[in-house]
């Protein structure tokens, strides 16, 4: 057995503490990114209807929109500006939005896919800080699973509770070390590895 001096033990302990602080900072950044993404999807209008677009613009205002109808006269494609944000909306034969591409006022691109009832099923965003996110909501539009890649290139997979808060997270640290955490109902981490 090797004899280790008290000074060497203290140095090793200081290194571990510094490493733990760096890892907690990464966790905080990833949690903040996840919360920001949840808020984006919560506050953005989840569906659109034919009437919302047709009522917003007059028939003589062609320079601000492009509307494409199918052979039966149903609105199928809308391209325009809605509340200051460019939007491309693809609708099914029933007038339900199925795919919407949008650039938010802060410049962040957003892509949303909807089911036949107009409920969002998948969202993809690139935030202004350079991070990217993929969100999968439940039937009520509440985000339940998400993948993010931070601006530093750090990936994370989050499983979210019905309130949209992260309950389990798998990620990779800046040192390419896998990490896993579980949170309780108060969103406090109760277990993590390493």
C-alpha positions in Angstrom: 0.0 0.0 0.0 1.3 3.4 -1.0 1.7 6.1 1.7 0.1 9.4 0.6 1.0 12.6 2.5 -1.7 14.8 3.9 -0.7 17.5 1.4 -1.2 15.1 -1.5 -4.6 14.1 -0.2 -5.7 17.7 0.2 -4.5 18.5 -3.4 -6.5 15.5 -4.7 -9.5 16.5 -2.7 -9.3 20.1 -4.1 -9.1 18.7 -7.7 -12.3 16.7 -7.1 -14.1 19.7 -5.6 -13.1 21.9 -8.6 -14.3 19.2 -11.0 -17.6 18.9 -9.1 -18.1 22.7 -9.3 -17.5 22.6 -13.1 -19.9 19.8 -13.6 -22.6 21.5 -11.5 -22.2 24.6 -13.7 -22.8 22.5 -16.8 -25.9 21.0 -15.1 -27.2 24.4 -14.3 -26.6 25.6 -17.9 -28.4 22.5 -19.3 -31.3 22.9 -16.9 -31.7 26.6 -17.8 -31.6 25.7 -21.5 -34.3 23.1 -21.0 -36.5 25.5 -19.1 -36.1 28.2 -21.7 -37.1 25.7 -24.4 -40.1 24.6 -22.4 -41.2 28.2 -22.0 -40.8 28.9 -25.8 -43.0 26.0 -26.6 -45.5 26.9 -23.9 -46.0 30.5 -24.9 -46.0 30.0 -28.7 -49.3 29.5 -30.4 -49.5 25.7 -30.9 -51.8 25.6 -33.8 -53.2 27.7 -36.6 -56.4 27.7 -38.5 -57.4 28.9 -42.0 -59.6 31.7 -40.6 -56.8 33.1 -38.5 -54.8 33.7 -41.6 -57.6 34.8 -43.9 -59.1 37.2 -41.3 -55.8 38.8 -40.5 -55.1 40.0 -44.1 -57.3 41.8 -46.6 -57.7 40.3 -50.1 -55.9 43.3 -51.6 -52.8 42.9 -49.4 -50.9 40.4 -51.6 -47.4 41.7 -50.8 -47.4 40.5 -47.2 -48.6 36.9 -47.9 -48.8 34.0 -50.3 -51.7 31.7 -50.1 -51.8 28.5 -52.1 -55.1 26.6 -52.4 -55.7 23.1 -53.8 -58.0 22.3 -56.7 -60.9 22.2 -54.3 -60.2 25.7 -53.1 -58.9 24.7 -49.7 -56.0 26.6 -48.1 -53.0 24.3 -48.2 -49.9 26.7 -47.9 -49.6 30.0 -46.2 -46.4 32.1 -46.4 -46.4 35.4 -44.8 -45.6 37.5 -41.7 -47.6 37.0 -38.6 -47.1 39.4 -35.7 -43.8 40.4 -37.0 -42.5 36.9 -37.6 -42.1 35.2 -41.0 -44.2 32.0 -41.1 -44.5 29.1 -43.6 -47.6 27.0 -42.7 -48.5 23.7 -44.5 -52.1 22.6 -43.9 -53.9 19.3 -44.6 -57.1 19.0 -46.6 -59.2 19.8 -43.5 -57.4 23.2 -43.0 -55.4 21.9 -40.0 -51.8 23.1 -39.7 -49.5 20.1 -40.0 -46.1 21.7 -40.4 -45.1 25.3 -39.4 -41.7 26.9 -39.9 -41.2 30.2 -38.3 -38.4 32.7 -37.4 -39.1 34.3 -34.0 -38.6 38.0 -33.3 -35.3 37.3 -31.6 -34.1 35.5 -34.8 -34.4 31.9 -33.6 -35.8 29.5 -36.2 -38.5 27.1 -35.1 -40.1 24.1 -36.8 -43.2 22.5 -35.4 -45.1 19.3 -36.5 -48.7 18.8 -35.6 -51.1 15.8 -35.6 -54.4 15.7 -37.5 -56.1 17.5 -34.5 -53.7 20.4 -34.7 -51.8 19.4 -31.5 -48.0 19.9 -31.6 -46.2 16.6 -31.7 -42.6 17.7 -32.4 -40.7 20.9 -32.1 -37.2 21.8 -33.3 -35.5 25.1 -32.5 -32.1 26.7 -32.8 -31.8 29.4 -30.1 -30.0 32.7 -30.5 -27.2 31.5 -28.3 -26.4 28.7 -30.8 -27.9 25.8 -28.9 -30.4 23.5 -30.5 -33.3 21.6 -29.2 -35.8 18.9 -30.1 -39.0 18.8 -28.0 -41.7 16.1 -28.0 -44.9 17.1 -26.2 -47.8 14.9 -25.0 -51.3 15.0 -26.3 -52.0 18.2 -24.3 -49.0 20.0 -25.9 -46.9 19.8 -22.7 -43.2 19.0 -23.4 -42.4 15.5 -22.1 -39.1 14.6 -23.7 -36.4 16.8 -25.1 -32.9 16.7 -26.6 -30.6 19.7 -26.5 -27.1 20.4 -27.7 -25.6 23.5 -25.9 -23.6 26.2 -27.7 -20.5 24.4 -26.4 -21.7 21.2 -28.1 -22.7 19.3 -25.0 -25.7 17.0 -25.6 -28.5 16.2 -23.1 -31.6 14.1 -23.1 -34.4 15.1 -20.6 -37.6 13.3 -19.6 -40.1 15.8 -18.3 -43.0 15.6 -15.9 -46.6 16.8 -16.7 -45.6 20.2 -15.4 -42.8 20.4 -18.0 -40.0 20.2 -15.5 -37.1 17.8 -16.0 -37.3 14.6 -13.9 -34.5 12.5 -15.5 -31.6 13.7 -17.5 -28.7 12.0 -19.4 -25.9 14.2 -20.7 -22.3 14.3 -21.6 -19.9 16.6 -19.8 -17.3 18.9 -21.3 -14.8 16.1 -20.5 -16.9 13.6 -22.6 -18.0 11.9 -19.4 -21.6 10.6 -19.3 -23.8 12.0 -16.5 -27.3 10.9 -15.2 -29.6 12.6 -12.7 -33.1 12.1 -11.3 -35.1 14.9 -9.7 -38.0 14.8 -7.2 -41.4 16.5 -7.5 -39.8 19.7 -6.2 -37.3 19.6 -9.0 -34.4 18.9 -6.7 -31.8 16.5 -7.9 -32.1 13.4 -5.6 -29.6 11.1 -7.4 -26.9 11.6 -9.9 -24.0 9.7 -11.4 -21.2 10.4 -11.3 
